[in-house]
Amino acid sequence: MKKLVIILILLAGGLVALAVSNPDESDFREWYIEEHGFGGALVSLAVQRENRVFFSTYSIGGQALIKKRTLAYGIAGTFFKAGD
């Protein structure tokens, strides 16, 4: 029983750490400009962030006839490209 309580406390602590370290739009812009230069600066202005508590998705499009395209996922203060 004691081990279960310790595991649950550690799990809750890990989830809280993920939620607190979830990157925001300004973090994404800095990363995207670093990756793509001036073109990335222009694209990053149109990016929409969807907060999922423990991670975020950053996408472009999804309005009118433009298909929504996910550019990256952000988790624990880091970004991962979402396919080309």
A tleap script that builds the chain and sets N, CA, C and O, in Angstrom:
source leaprc.protein.ff14SB
mol = sequence {
  NMET LYS LYS LEU VAL ILE ILE LEU ILE LEU
  LEU ALA GLY GLY LEU VAL ALA LEU ALA VAL
  SER ASN PRO ASP GLU SER ASP PHE ARG GLU
  TRP TYR ILE GLU GLU HIE GLY PHE GLY GLY
  ALA LEU VAL SER LEU ALA VAL GLN ARG GLU
  ASN ARG VAL PHE PHE SER THR TYR SER ILE
  GLY GLY GLN ALA LEU ILE LYS LYS ARG THR
  LEU ALA TYR GLY ILE ALA GLY THR PHE PHE
  LYS ALA GLY CASP
}
set mol.1.N position { 0.822 -1.199 0.000 }
set mol.1.CA position { 0.000 0.000 0.000 }
set mol.1.C position { 0.865 1.260 0.000 }
set mol.1.O position { 0.556 2.241 -0.677 }
set mol.2.N position { 1.958 1.215 0.777 }
set mol.2.CA position { 2.846 2.359 0.868 }
set mol.2.C position { 3.496 2.655 -0.484 }
set mol.2.O position { 3.654 3.816 -0.860 }
set mol.3.N position { 3.873 1.597 -1.214 }
set mol.3.CA position { 4.494 1.754 -2.532 }
set mol.3.C position { 3.515 2.400 -3.513 }
set mol.3.O position { 3.909 3.233 -4.329 }
set mol.4.N position { 2.267 2.023 -3.433 }
set mol.4.CA position { 1.247 2.583 -4.315 }
set mol.4.C position { 1.087 4.083 -4.082 }
set mol.4.O position { 0.976 4.851 -5.038 }
set mol.5.N position { 1.074 4.499 -2.836 }
set mol.5.CA position { 0.953 5.917 -2.498 }
set mol.5.C position { 2.163 6.690 -3.034 }
set mol.5.O position { 2.011 7.780 -3.586 }
set mol.6.N position { 3.348 6.128 -2.873 }
set mol.6.CA position { 4.566 6.776 -3.369 }
set mol.6.C position { 4.522 6.895 -4.892 }
set mol.6.O position { 4.879 7.936 -5.442 }
set mol.7.N position { 4.090 5.844 -5.568 }
set mol.7.CA position { 3.987 5.863 -7.030 }
set mol.7.C position { 2.980 6.915 -7.489 }
set mol.7.O position { 3.234 7.645 -8.447 }
set mol.8.N position { 1.845 6.993 -6.811 }
set mol.8.CA position { 0.826 7.976 -7.177 }
set mol.8.C position { 1.318 9.407 -6.948 }
set mol.8.O position { 1.033 10.297 -7.749 }
set mol.9.N position { 2.049 9.628 -5.865 }
set mol.9.CA position { 2.606 10.959 -5.591 }
set mol.9.C position { 3.628 11.337 -6.660 }
set mol.9.O position { 3.629 12.471 -7.141 }
set mol.10.N position { 4.490 10.405 -7.034 }
set mol.10.CA position { 5.488 10.667 -8.087 }
set mol.10.C position { 4.821 10.920 -9.442 }
set mol.10.O position { 5.239 11.799 -10.195 }
set mol.11.N position { 3.794 10.151 -9.735 }
set mol.11.CA position { 3.058 10.343 -10.986 }
set mol.11.C position { 2.390 11.715 -11.023 }
set mol.11.O position { 2.451 12.418 -12.032 }
set mol.12.N position { 1.759 12.085 -9.926 }
set mol.12.CA position { 1.115 13.408 -9.850 }
set mol.12.C position { 2.156 14.515 -9.972 }
set mol.12.O position { 1.911 15.520 -10.640 }
set mol.13.N position { 3.301 14.346 -9.344 }
set mol.13.CA position { 4.372 15.332 -9.455 }
set mol.13.C position { 4.879 15.460 -10.883 }
set mol.13.O position { 5.150 16.565 -11.354 }
set mol.14.N position { 5.006 14.338 -11.567 }
set mol.14.CA position { 5.432 14.364 -12.970 }
set mol.14.C position { 4.428 15.077 -13.856 }
set mol.14.O position { 4.818 15.847 -14.733 }
set mol.15.N position { 3.146 14.834 -13.643 }
set mol.15.CA position { 2.108 15.495 -14.435 }
set mol.15.C position { 2.063 16.997 -14.164 }
set mol.15.O position { 1.862 17.792 -15.082 }
set mol.16.N position { 2.246 17.377 -12.919 }
set mol.16.CA position { 2.288 18.805 -12.581 }
set mol.16.C position { 3.492 19.460 -13.252 }
set mol.16.O position { 3.380 20.572 -13.769 }
set mol.17.N position { 4.634 18.787 -13.251 }
set mol.17.CA position { 5.836 19.321 -13.902 }
set mol.17.C position { 5.613 19.508 -15.396 }
set mol.17.O position { 6.055 20.506 -15.966 }
set mol.18.N position { 4.934 18.560 -16.039 }
set mol.18.CA position { 4.629 18.694 -17.468 }
set mol.18.C position { 3.700 19.876 -17.722 }
set mol.18.O position { 3.902 20.633 -18.671 }
set mol.19.N position { 2.698 20.036 -16.890 }
set mol.19.CA position { 1.750 21.140 -17.072 }
set mol.19.C position { 2.426 22.493 -16.878 }
set mol.19.O position { 2.142 23.435 -17.618 }
set mol.20.N position { 3.305 22.599 -15.905 }
set mol.20.CA position { 3.983 23.867 -15.624 }
set mol.20.C position { 4.987 24.213 -16.718 }
set mol.20.O position { 5.157 25.385 -17.053 }
set mol.21.N position { 5.654 23.205 -17.279 }
set mol.21.CA position { 6.692 23.458 -18.280 }
set mol.21.C position { 6.154 23.480 -19.715 }
set mol.21.O position { 6.933 23.501 -20.668 }
set mol.22.N position { 4.843 23.474 -19.868 }
set mol.22.CA position { 4.229 23.509 -21.196 }
set mol.22.C position { 4.602 24.826 -21.898 }
set mol.22.O position { 4.272 25.899 -21.393 }
set mol.23.N position { 5.292 24.760 -23.066 }
set mol.23.CA position { 5.739 25.987 -23.731 }
set mol.23.C position { 4.579 26.809 -24.294 }
set mol.23.O position { 3.552 26.256 -24.690 }
set mol.24.N position { 4.752 28.141 -24.325 }
set mol.24.CA position { 3.706 29.015 -24.852 }
set mol.24.C position { 4.064 29.493 -26.270 }
set mol.24.O position { 5.066 29.068 -26.844 }
set mol.25.N position { 3.231 30.380 -26.816 }
set mol.25.CA position { 3.428 30.830 -28.199 }
set mol.25.C position { 4.734 31.575 -28.405 }
set mol.25.O position { 5.368 31.418 -29.448 }
set mol.26.N position { 5.150 32.375 -27.447 }
set mol.26.CA position { 6.412 33.112 -27.625 }
set mol.26.C position { 7.601 32.149 -27.658 }
set mol.26.O position { 8.552 32.369 -28.407 }
set mol.27.N position { 7.555 31.087 -26.854 }
set mol.27.CA position { 8.605 30.072 -26.907 }
set mol.27.C position { 8.626 29.405 -28.278 }
set mol.27.O position { 9.692 29.158 -28.841 }
set mol.28.N position { 7.436 29.116 -28.811 }
set mol.28.CA position { 7.357 28.495 -30.128 }
set mol.28.C position { 7.933 29.415 -31.206 }
set mol.28.O position { 8.691 28.967 -32.066 }
set mol.29.N position { 7.575 30.691 -31.159 }
set mol.29.CA position { 8.073 31.639 -32.163 }
set mol.29.C position { 9.596 31.683 -32.167 }
set mol.29.O position { 10.220 31.638 -33.227 }
set mol.30.N position { 10.190 31.772 -30.981 }
set mol.30.CA position { 11.651 31.792 -30.889 }
set mol.30.C position { 12.252 30.539 -31.514 }
set mol.30.O position { 13.202 30.632 -32.291 }
set mol.31.N position { 11.714 29.378 -31.187 }
set mol.31.CA position { 12.215 28.117 -31.714 }
set mol.31.C position { 12.028 28.039 -33.233 }
set mol.31.O position { 12.936 27.624 -33.953 }
set mol.32.N position { 10.842 28.442 -33.719 }
set mol.32.CA position { 10.549 28.320 -35.149 }
set mol.32.C position { 11.410 29.274 -35.971 }
set mol.32.O position { 11.860 28.921 -37.061 }
set mol.33.N position { 11.640 30.465 -35.463 }
set mol.33.CA position { 12.510 31.419 -36.172 }
set mol.33.C position { 13.943 30.893 -36.192 }
set mol.33.O position { 14.637 31.026 -37.200 }
set mol.34.N position { 14.383 30.307 -35.104 }
set mol.34.CA position { 15.721 29.724 -35.055 }
set mol.34.C position { 15.863 28.596 -36.072 }
set mol.34.O position { 16.916 28.444 -36.691 }
set mol.35.N position { 14.804 27.806 -36.245 }
set mol.35.CA position { 14.830 26.683 -37.188 }
set mol.35.C position { 14.728 27.122 -38.652 }
set mol.35.O position { 15.386 26.542 -39.515 }
set mol.36.N position { 13.901 28.149 -38.941 }
set mol.36.CA position { 13.560 28.482 -40.320 }
set mol.36.C position { 13.947 29.890 -40.756 }
set mol.36.O position { 13.688 30.256 -41.903 }
set mol.37.N position { 14.540 30.673 -39.908 }
set mol.37.CA position { 14.984 32.015 -40.287 }
set mol.37.C position { 13.841 32.989 -40.537 }
set mol.37.O position { 12.802 32.921 -39.881 }
set mol.38.N position { 14.043 33.903 -41.496 }
set mol.38.CA position { 13.073 34.964 -41.761 }
set mol.38.C position { 11.717 34.414 -42.187 }
set mol.38.O position { 10.683 34.929 -41.759 }
set mol.39.N position { 11.703 33.379 -43.017 }
set mol.39.CA position { 10.439 32.758 -43.422 }
set mol.39.C position { 9.681 32.205 -42.232 }
set mol.39.O position { 8.454 32.276 -42.174 }
set mol.40.N position { 10.429 31.648 -41.274 }
set mol.40.CA position { 9.810 31.138 -40.057 }
set mol.40.C position { 9.182 32.243 -39.228 }
set mol.40.O position { 8.171 32.034 -38.559 }
set mol.41.N position { 9.801 33.440 -39.278 }
set mol.41.CA position { 9.250 34.579 -38.543 }
set mol.41.C position { 7.891 34.967 -39.108 }
set mol.41.O position { 6.969 35.293 -38.360 }
set mol.42.N position { 7.773 34.930 -40.424 }
set mol.42.CA position { 6.490 35.277 -41.049 }
set mol.42.C position { 5.425 34.222 -40.769 }
set mol.42.O position { 4.285 34.551 -40.442 }
set mol.43.N position { 5.799 32.975 -40.897 }
set mol.43.CA position { 4.845 31.886 -40.663 }
set mol.43.C position { 4.411 31.861 -39.199 }
set mol.43.O position { 3.244 31.606 -38.901 }
set mol.44.N position { 5.344 32.123 -38.290 }
set mol.44.CA position { 5.026 32.009 -36.862 }
set mol.44.C position { 3.967 33.013 -36.414 }
set mol.44.O position { 3.347 32.824 -35.367 }
set mol.45.N position { 3.752 34.065 -37.181 }
set mol.45.CA position { 2.723 35.042 -36.833 }
set mol.45.C position { 1.311 34.476 -37.006 }
set mol.45.O position { 0.377 34.916 -36.336 }
set mol.46.N position { 1.156 33.495 -37.909 }
set mol.46.CA position { -0.159 32.929 -38.202 }
set mol.46.C position { -0.440 31.633 -37.440 }
set mol.46.O position { -1.496 31.025 -37.618 }
set mol.47.N position { 0.484 31.216 -36.608 }
set mol.47.CA position { 0.344 29.937 -35.905 }
set mol.47.C position { -0.691 30.028 -34.791 }
set mol.47.O position { -0.797 31.034 -34.089 }
set mol.48.N position { -1.444 28.952 -34.653 }
set mol.48.CA position { -2.437 28.845 -33.581 }
set mol.48.C position { -1.985 27.765 -32.602 }
set mol.48.O position { -1.576 26.676 -33.003 }
set mol.49.N position { -2.066 28.082 -31.323 }
set mol.49.CA position { -1.673 27.128 -30.282 }
set mol.49.C position { -2.912 26.492 -29.684 }
set mol.49.O position { -3.880 27.173 -29.345 }
set mol.50.N position { -2.866 25.180 -29.561 }
set mol.50.CA position { -3.924 24.453 -28.872 }
set mol.50.C position { -3.311 23.839 -27.614 }
set mol.50.O position { -2.479 22.936 -27.699 }
set mol.51.N position { -3.724 24.329 -26.462 }
set mol.51.CA position { -3.182 23.865 -25.191 }
set mol.51.C position { -3.911 22.603 -24.764 }
set mol.51.O position { -5.138 22.588 -24.672 }
set mol.52.N position { -3.164 21.559 -24.508 }
set mol.52.CA position { -3.720 20.281 -24.073 }
set mol.52.C position { -3.301 19.956 -22.631 }
set mol.52.O position { -3.187 18.779 -22.287 }
set mol.53.N position { -3.078 20.933 -21.808 }
set mol.53.CA position { -2.655 20.874 -20.411 }
set mol.53.C position { -1.215 20.350 -20.275 }
set mol.53.O position { -0.356 21.075 -19.773 }
set mol.54.N position { -0.932 19.131 -20.703 }
set mol.54.CA position { 0.400 18.557 -20.537 }
set mol.54.C position { 1.292 18.792 -21.751 }
set mol.54.O position { 2.510 18.644 -21.652 }
set mol.55.N position { 0.715 19.152 -22.886 }
set mol.55.CA position { 1.478 19.474 -24.088 }
set mol.55.C position { 0.654 20.425 -24.943 }
set mol.55.O position { -0.532 20.633 -24.686 }
set mol.56.N position { 1.282 20.999 -25.955 }
set mol.56.CA position { 0.590 21.918 -26.859 }
set mol.56.C position { 0.853 21.507 -28.296 }
set mol.56.O position { 1.899 20.936 -28.606 }
set mol.57.N position { -0.101 21.800 -29.172 }
set mol.57.CA position { 0.119 21.624 -30.602 }
set mol.57.C position { 0.089 22.997 -31.253 }
set mol.57.O position { -0.701 23.864 -30.876 }
set mol.58.N position { 0.955 23.179 -32.228 }
set mol.58.CA position { 1.061 24.445 -32.945 }
set mol.58.C position { 0.765 24.153 -34.407 }
set mol.58.O position { 1.466 23.371 -35.048 }
set mol.59.N position { -0.287 24.791 -34.932 }
set mol.59.CA position { -0.712 24.505 -36.296 }
set mol.59.C position { -1.022 25.796 -37.041 }
set mol.59.O position { -1.144 26.874 -36.459 }
set mol.60.N position { -1.142 25.639 -38.345 }
set mol.60.CA position { -1.448 26.762 -39.218 }
set mol.60.C position { -2.580 26.326 -40.134 }
set mol.60.O position { -2.693 25.145 -40.462 }
set mol.61.N position { -3.411 27.260 -40.545 }
set mol.61.CA position { -4.533 26.946 -41.431 }
set mol.61.C position { -5.763 26.534 -40.655 }
set mol.61.O position { -5.906 26.857 -39.476 }
set mol.62.N position { -6.650 25.817 -41.325 }
set mol.62.CA position { -7.868 25.352 -40.686 }
set mol.62.C position { -9.037 26.301 -40.850 }
set mol.62.O position { -10.119 26.055 -40.315 }
set mol.63.N position { -8.830 27.393 -41.590 }
set mol.63.CA position { -9.919 28.333 -41.837 }
set mol.63.C position { -10.195 28.378 -43.342 }
set mol.63.O position { -9.283 28.250 -44.159 }
set mol.64.N position { -11.444 28.559 -43.679 }
set mol.64.CA position { -11.885 28.638 -45.083 }
set mol.64.C position { -11.444 27.380 -45.816 }
set mol.64.O position { -11.780 26.272 -45.397 }
set mol.65.N position { -10.698 27.534 -46.901 }
set mol.65.CA position { -10.304 26.395 -47.731 }
set mol.65.C position { -8.910 25.866 -47.412 }
set mol.65.O position { -8.459 24.894 -48.018 }
set mol.66.N position { -8.233 26.498 -46.471 }
set mol.66.CA position { -6.869 26.084 -46.138 }
set mol.66.C position { -6.921 24.925 -45.153 }
set mol.66.O position { -7.511 25.031 -44.077 }
set mol.67.N position { -6.293 23.814 -45.539 }
set mol.67.CA position { -6.257 22.639 -44.682 }
set mol.67.C position { -5.375 22.894 -43.460 }
set mol.67.O position { -4.303 23.488 -43.573 }
set mol.68.N position { -5.828 22.445 -42.309 }
set mol.68.CA position { -5.059 22.613 -41.070 }
set mol.68.C position { -3.814 21.723 -41.125 }
set mol.68.O position { -3.887 20.548 -41.485 }
set mol.69.N position { -2.679 22.307 -40.762 }
set mol.69.CA position { -1.409 21.577 -40.782 }
set mol.69.C position { -0.696 21.787 -39.457 }
set mol.69.O position { -0.398 22.922 -39.086 }
set mol.70.N position { -0.421 20.713 -38.747 }
set mol.70.CA position { 0.298 20.793 -37.481 }
set mol.70.C position { 1.786 20.926 -37.763 }
set mol.70.O position { 2.367 20.113 -38.481 }
set mol.71.N position { 2.402 21.962 -37.190 }
set mol.71.CA position { 3.819 22.223 -37.411 }
set mol.71.C position { 4.696 21.569 -36.352 }
set mol.71.O position { 5.770 21.055 -36.665 }
set mol.72.N position { 4.242 21.586 -35.095 }
set mol.72.CA position { 5.075 21.059 -34.012 }
set mol.72.C position { 4.238 20.742 -32.784 }
set mol.72.O position { 3.104 21.195 -32.631 }
set mol.73.N position { 4.847 19.944 -31.916 }
set mol.73.CA position { 4.276 19.642 -30.609 }
set mol.73.C position { 5.251 20.176 -29.559 }
set mol.73.O position { 6.466 20.052 -29.716 }
set mol.74.N position { 4.723 20.765 -28.500 }
set mol.74.CA position { 5.568 21.263 -27.424 }
set mol.74.C position { 5.244 20.548 -26.131 }
set mol.74.O position { 4.088 20.496 -25.711 }
set mol.75.N position { 6.267 19.998 -25.503 }
set mol.75.CA position { 6.083 19.295 -24.236 }
set mol.75.C position { 7.339 19.465 -23.390 }
set mol.75.O position { 8.456 19.353 -23.895 }
set mol.76.N position { 7.154 19.732 -22.123 }
set mol.76.CA position { 8.267 19.878 -21.170 }
set mol.76.C position { 9.292 20.895 -21.646 }
set mol.76.O position { 10.493 20.678 -21.490 }
set mol.77.N position { 8.840 21.996 -22.222 }
set mol.77.CA position { 9.730 23.063 -22.644 }
set mol.77.C position { 10.508 22.773 -23.915 }
set mol.77.O position { 11.409 23.535 -24.266 }
set mol.78.N position { 10.184 21.689 -24.617 }
set mol.78.CA position { 10.880 21.302 -25.845 }
set mol.78.C position { 9.875 21.185 -26.979 }
set mol.78.O position { 8.683 20.982 -26.750 }
set mol.79.N position { 10.369 21.317 -28.203 }
set mol.79.CA position { 9.508 21.218 -29.373 }
set mol.79.C position { 9.937 20.064 -30.256 }
set mol.79.O position { 11.123 19.765 -30.392 }
set mol.80.N position { 8.937 19.417 -30.858 }
set mol.80.CA position { 9.179 18.313 -31.774 }
set mol.80.C position { 8.449 18.614 -33.076 }
set mol.80.O position { 7.253 18.905 -33.068 }
set mol.81.N position { 9.157 18.546 -34.181 }
set mol.81.CA position { 8.538 18.787 -35.485 }
set mol.81.C position { 7.518 17.696 -35.764 }
set mol.81.O position { 7.700 16.535 -35.398 }
set mol.82.N position { 6.441 18.104 -36.423 }
set mol.82.CA position { 5.395 17.164 -36.784 }
set mol.82.C position { 5.471 16.903 -38.279 }
set mol.82.O position { 4.812 17.603 -39.048 }
set mol.83.N position { 6.238 15.940 -38.712 }
set mol.83.CA position { 6.352 15.572 -40.131 }
set mol.83.C position { 6.420 16.731 -41.095 }
set mol.83.O position { 6.030 17.850 -40.761 }
set mol.84.N position { 6.904 16.473 -42.266 }
set mol.84.CA position { 7.026 17.540 -43.279 }
set mol.84.C position { 5.855 17.565 -44.182 }
set mol.84.O position { 5.792 18.395 -45.088 }
savepdb mol mol.pdb
quit
